[in-house]
Amino acid sequence: MINQIELTQNQFITINRYKMKLSEIKNQLNQLETIAFQLPNGELVPSHFHVTEVGKVTKNFIDCGGTVRNEEVANFQLWNANDYDHRLHPEKLVKIIELSEKVLEIGDLEIEVEYQGDTIGKFGLDFDGVNFLLTTKQTDCLAKDKCGISEQKPKIRLSTLNTQADCSPDSGCC
C-alpha cells in the first residue's frame, strides 16, 4: 500500500498512506518464521532487536485552529542490545501483543514504532510480504483552513494524461 509521487522528472518520494493495525501485524506474524524490520533507508534493524514495549499512547491536544483532538495508537519500541544471539520469534511477539491488548485494553489500533537513531524516531508500519517496513511520518498543520494555508495540489505530468482522439483545436474541448 505504498504509493510514489513524482516530484520532478524522475524524482520520486514515497508516501505511506497505509497504517497497519494490530490485527494485521498478528496475522502477518502468524505466517512468518522470522521477523525483520526495514528502515526507510533500506537498512534492516539488526536481527537481535528486542521489542521492549507494546503499549497504548493517547494524545489529547488542541490544534492551531482551536479544534480539540484525541489520537490513540498502539506503540512498539524496538531496541538493540549487545546480545547478538537473541532472536525474537513471531509467536513470542504475538503473545506479547495479545497480553498487551488484554491487560491494557488496547483495541485494534494503528501501530506506531519507536526506534533509536540519533534520537528516538517514530515510524509508521507496513509490510512488503517479507519485511515489516518502518515508514516515515511527517508533521502537518491540521487546521489549514483556519491558518490561511491552501492545500498544495499534486503536480502531474501532462504527458501522462489521457487525451481524446477527437480533440483538436477547433473542437472546443480545450
N, C-alpha and C positions, 0 to 999 in steps of 0.2 A: 504494500500500500504506500510505497514511497513514490513521490512524484518529482519530476525535474522540470524546472522552468528555465528557458533560455534567456539570459540577460542581454548579451550582445552576441555577435557572430561567434558561434562555437564555444561560448562560455555558459556553463550551467551551474545552478545552485540546486541542492537537494532540499526539498521541503517535505517534512514529515507531517502529513495530515491525519495519520493514523495514531491512535492512542490505545495501546494494549491494556486489557483489563486482567484482573486476577484469574478469572475463569479461563481466559485464553492462554496465559502462561502455564497454568496447571495442565491444560490439555496438551500443549506442546511438550512440556516436561515428561508427561506420561508416555510419549512416543520416542524419547531420546535415551541414549546410553551414556552420553557425556554432555556437559554443559559448557558452552563457550559464549563469552560476551565480547562483542567487537566495538571498539571505539569509533567515533565519527571519522577519524583519520585513517581507518582501516586496520590499525593495530589491534591485536587481541589482548584482552585483560589476561595477565598471567594465569595459567591454569590452576595454580594453587590458591586462588582467591577464596575468601570467606564471604558469606552473607551474614554480616554482623547484626543487622536489624531488618525486621519486617514490621512495619507499623502503619498507623493511620495518622496523616498530617492534616489538620484542619486550619484553614487560613480564613479569618474574618477580617475584612478590610473595607475601606471606602475608597472608590476610585477618584480621580481628579475631577470628575463631573458630579460628585456627591452621591453616587449610587452605592448602596451597601451591598457587598458581595460576600459569598461564602463558597469556598472551594475545599474539597476533600480529595486526597489521593492516597493510594497505598504507596508506602515508601520502602525501597530496598536500599541497604547500604552495602556496597562491595568494598572489601579491604584485602590488602595483600600483607602477609606476614613472611617471616623467613622460614616457614615450614614448607619447603619446596615439594615435599612428597604428598602434601594434603590435596585431596580432590573431593569436591562436594558433588555427590551423586544426585541425579534428578529426583529420585524417590525421596531422598532426605529433604531436599528443598520443598517438595510438595508437602511433606509433613510439617515443615516449619510454617509454610503459608497457611495450611489448614488450621494449625494451632493458633496462629495469629488471628485468623478470621473468627475463630470460636471465642477466644479469650478477650480480644479487643473489639468484638462485634463489628468486624470490617465487612462491608458489603462488597459487591462486585465492582470495585473502584478501578479507575485508571491508575497505571503504575508510573511512578517517578523513581529513577535510580540515582543514588549519590555515589560518586567515585572520586577518589583523591587524585588530583593533578597538582598543579601549582597551588590550588586551593580546592575546596570541595566543589565539584561540579555537579549540576543537576541535569539529568538527561531524561528524554522520553524513551520508550522501549518499543521495538518492532522485532520481527523475526523473519529471516530470509530462507527458512527451510533447513538451515544448518546452525547458524549462529543467532543469538539474541543481539540485536543491534541497538547500541546506545545512540540515540538521536539527539541532535542539538535542539535546544529550546531558545526562544527569543523573547525579549521584553517587548511590550506593545502598550499603546495607550488604549484603554478600554472605553474611553468617552470621547472619541474623535469628534463626534457631532457637537459636543459641548465645548471643545477646546479650539474649534475652528480649523481642525486638521482634516483635509479632504482625503478620502480613500485613494490610494495610489492604484491606478488602473494598470493591469498587466500589459506589458509590451508584447506584441505579437509580430511575427514576420509576415508581411503582406504576401509573399510568395507561397506561404502555406495555406492561404485562404482558398476555398473552393470558388471558382468563378463559373458563371453560367455560360454555356456555349453560345447562347443567343444574345449575349451582352455586347453591345457596340456603342460607340459614342453617340449615335443618333437614336438609340432605342429608349433613352430616358431612364435607364436602370442605374446610371451613375451620376 
